[in-house]
Amino acid sequence: MEILGLTNPYRGDKPCSRAFRHGFTFRWVKGDRYVAVMRGFCVDARRYLILHDHLAGHQVHEKPQPLVDAISAPPDEWWDNALLRHIADSWVNGRSHLRRTG
């Protein structure tokens, strides 16, 4: 799937932020107008700086996974981890069938 304003998940040559939340990876690349959503925990074998990580007990994918969705986002705030977490949580909260219980 090719989306104008979204860096292909198979490229890893641009700085980005990632949030691993709710069983998905939310990847926001510098300059992109969208946040990529991929199922599972996708690290693309390029982990440089991790501020907060809960991957224990989950399968980690070292290669990019298929895109599940693309969420509209402001292209200049890719570095804002709190905003990325908010975008991720809002996306899941809007999809009741994805919310984890218990």
Short mmCIF file of the C-alpha atoms (twelve columns), coordinates in Angstrom:
data_MODEL
# 
_entry.id   MODEL 
# 
loop_
_atom_site.group_PDB 
_atom_site.id 
_atom_site.type_symbol 
_atom_site.label_atom_id 
_atom_site.label_alt_id 
_atom_site.label_comp_id 
_atom_site.label_asym_id 
_atom_site.label_seq_id 
_atom_site.Cartn_x 
_atom_site.Cartn_y 
_atom_site.Cartn_z 
_atom_site.pdbx_PDB_model_num 
ATOM 1   C CA . MET A 1   0.000   0.000   0.000  1 
ATOM 2   C CA . GLU A 2   1.483   3.354   -1.062 1 
ATOM 3   C CA . ILE A 3   0.202   6.475   0.733  1 
ATOM 4   C CA . LEU A 4   1.412   9.956   -0.179 1 
ATOM 5   C CA . GLY A 5   2.881   11.482  2.990  1 
ATOM 6   C CA . LEU A 6   3.778   8.155   4.602  1 
ATOM 7   C CA . THR A 7   7.293   6.700   4.441  1 
ATOM 8   C CA . ASN A 8   7.310   3.088   3.275  1 
ATOM 9   C CA . PRO A 9   7.696   0.813   6.335  1 
ATOM 10  C CA . TYR A 10  10.479  -1.082  4.575  1 
ATOM 11  C CA . ARG A 11  12.736  1.995   4.533  1 
ATOM 12  C CA . GLY A 12  14.721  2.783   7.630  1 
ATOM 13  C CA . ASP A 13  16.795  5.741   6.528  1 
ATOM 14  C CA . LYS A 14  14.862  8.561   8.267  1 
ATOM 15  C CA . PRO A 15  14.595  9.480   11.931 1 
ATOM 16  C CA . CYS A 16  11.383  8.367   13.588 1 
ATOM 17  C CA . SER A 17  9.558   7.840   16.860 1 
ATOM 18  C CA . ARG A 18  7.823   4.610   17.818 1 
ATOM 19  C CA . ALA A 19  5.288   3.689   20.417 1 
ATOM 20  C CA . PHE A 20  4.625   0.040   21.267 1 
ATOM 21  C CA . ARG A 21  1.062   0.105   22.618 1 
ATOM 22  C CA . HIS A 22  -1.985  -2.155  22.731 1 
ATOM 23  C CA . GLY A 23  -0.222  -4.880  20.701 1 
ATOM 24  C CA . PHE A 24  0.635   -2.504  17.842 1 
ATOM 25  C CA . THR A 25  3.591   -0.452  16.705 1 
ATOM 26  C CA . PHE A 26  2.887   3.196   15.920 1 
ATOM 27  C CA . ARG A 27  5.717   4.633   13.794 1 
ATOM 28  C CA . TRP A 28  5.974   8.363   13.061 1 
ATOM 29  C CA . VAL A 29  8.708   9.324   10.585 1 
ATOM 30  C CA . LYS A 30  10.118  12.845  10.425 1 
ATOM 31  C CA . GLY A 31  8.185   14.788  7.776  1 
ATOM 32  C CA . ASP A 32  5.372   12.244  7.387  1 
ATOM 33  C CA . ARG A 33  1.754   13.400  7.488  1 
ATOM 34  C CA . TYR A 34  0.658   10.028  8.858  1 
ATOM 35  C CA . VAL A 35  1.536   7.654   11.680 1 
ATOM 36  C CA . ALA A 36  1.947   4.075   10.435 1 
ATOM 37  C CA . VAL A 37  0.177   1.377   12.461 1 
ATOM 38  C CA . MET A 38  1.557   -2.167  12.318 1 
ATOM 39  C CA . ARG A 39  0.400   -5.234  14.243 1 
ATOM 40  C CA . GLY A 40  2.848   -6.516  16.847 1 
ATOM 41  C CA . PHE A 41  6.076   -4.988  18.088 1 
ATOM 42  C CA . CYS A 42  8.150   -3.943  15.069 1 
ATOM 43  C CA . VAL A 43  11.697  -2.724  15.627 1 
ATOM 44  C CA . ASP A 44  12.988  -3.025  12.034 1 
ATOM 45  C CA . ALA A 45  16.352  -4.134  13.495 1 
ATOM 46  C CA . ARG A 46  17.179  -0.450  14.101 1 
ATOM 47  C CA . ARG A 47  16.833  0.345   17.786 1 
ATOM 48  C CA . TYR A 48  18.862  3.392   18.730 1 
ATOM 49  C CA . LEU A 49  17.192  5.076   21.703 1 
ATOM 50  C CA . ILE A 50  14.477  3.578   23.830 1 
ATOM 51  C CA . LEU A 51  12.924  5.788   26.486 1 
ATOM 52  C CA . HIS A 52  10.218  3.433   27.701 1 
ATOM 53  C CA . ASP A 53  9.722   -0.123  26.533 1 
ATOM 54  C CA . HIS A 54  7.448   -3.009  27.557 1 
ATOM 55  C CA . LEU A 55  8.274   -5.778  25.107 1 
ATOM 56  C CA . ALA A 56  8.784   -8.615  27.571 1 
ATOM 57  C CA . GLY A 57  6.590   -11.574 26.785 1 
ATOM 58  C CA . HIS A 58  5.653   -10.320 23.310 1 
ATOM 59  C CA . GLN A 59  6.902   -11.407 19.936 1 
ATOM 60  C CA . VAL A 60  9.206   -8.767  18.466 1 
ATOM 61  C CA . HIS A 61  9.430   -8.434  14.680 1 
ATOM 62  C CA . GLU A 62  12.817  -7.382  13.331 1 
ATOM 63  C CA . LYS A 63  11.467  -6.873  9.824  1 
ATOM 64  C CA . PRO A 64  8.702   -4.414  8.904  1 
ATOM 65  C CA . GLN A 65  5.170   -5.765  9.095  1 
ATOM 66  C CA . PRO A 66  2.207   -4.973  6.837  1 
ATOM 67  C CA . LEU A 67  0.505   -1.671  7.452  1 
ATOM 68  C CA . VAL A 68  -2.763  -1.954  9.403  1 
ATOM 69  C CA . ASP A 69  -3.736  1.735   9.194  1 
ATOM 70  C CA . ALA A 70  -2.370  5.243   8.676  1 
ATOM 71  C CA . ILE A 71  -3.396  7.960   11.137 1 
ATOM 72  C CA . SER A 72  -3.325  11.618  10.092 1 
ATOM 73  C CA . ALA A 73  -0.736  13.582  12.102 1 
ATOM 74  C CA . PRO A 74  1.103   16.933  11.976 1 
ATOM 75  C CA . PRO A 75  4.421   16.361  10.098 1 
ATOM 76  C CA . ASP A 76  6.533   18.633  12.308 1 
ATOM 77  C CA . GLU A 77  5.899   16.941  15.654 1 
ATOM 78  C CA . TRP A 78  7.244   13.434  14.905 1 
ATOM 79  C CA . TRP A 79  9.604   13.656  17.906 1 
ATOM 80  C CA . ASP A 80  6.830   14.300  20.473 1 
ATOM 81  C CA . ASN A 81  6.510   10.969  22.288 1 
ATOM 82  C CA . ALA A 82  3.623   12.121  24.491 1 
ATOM 83  C CA . LEU A 83  1.656   13.162  21.401 1 
ATOM 84  C CA . LEU A 84  2.448   9.849   19.686 1 
ATOM 85  C CA . ARG A 85  1.194   7.920   22.728 1 
ATOM 86  C CA . HIS A 86  -1.978  10.045  22.723 1 
ATOM 87  C CA . ILE A 87  -2.519  9.383   18.996 1 
ATOM 88  C CA . ALA A 88  -2.021  5.641   19.565 1 
ATOM 89  C CA . ASP A 89  -4.384  5.496   22.551 1 
ATOM 90  C CA . SER A 90  -7.050  7.531   20.715 1 
ATOM 91  C CA . TRP A 91  -6.804  5.210   17.710 1 
ATOM 92  C CA . VAL A 92  -7.338  2.111   19.861 1 
ATOM 93  C CA . ASN A 93  -10.094 3.737   21.943 1 
ATOM 94  C CA . GLY A 94  -11.971 4.456   18.716 1 
ATOM 95  C CA . ARG A 95  -11.930 0.727   17.930 1 
ATOM 96  C CA . SER A 96  -13.657 -1.032  20.811 1 
ATOM 97  C CA . HIS A 97  -12.914 -4.491  19.353 1 
ATOM 98  C CA . LEU A 98  -9.148  -3.827  19.794 1 
ATOM 99  C CA . ARG A 99  -9.275  -2.702  23.417 1 
ATOM 100 C CA . ARG A 100 -7.801  -5.161  25.874 1 
ATOM 101 C CA . THR A 101 -9.810  -6.065  28.925 1 
ATOM 102 C CA . GLY A 102 -8.612  -7.083  32.361 1 
# 
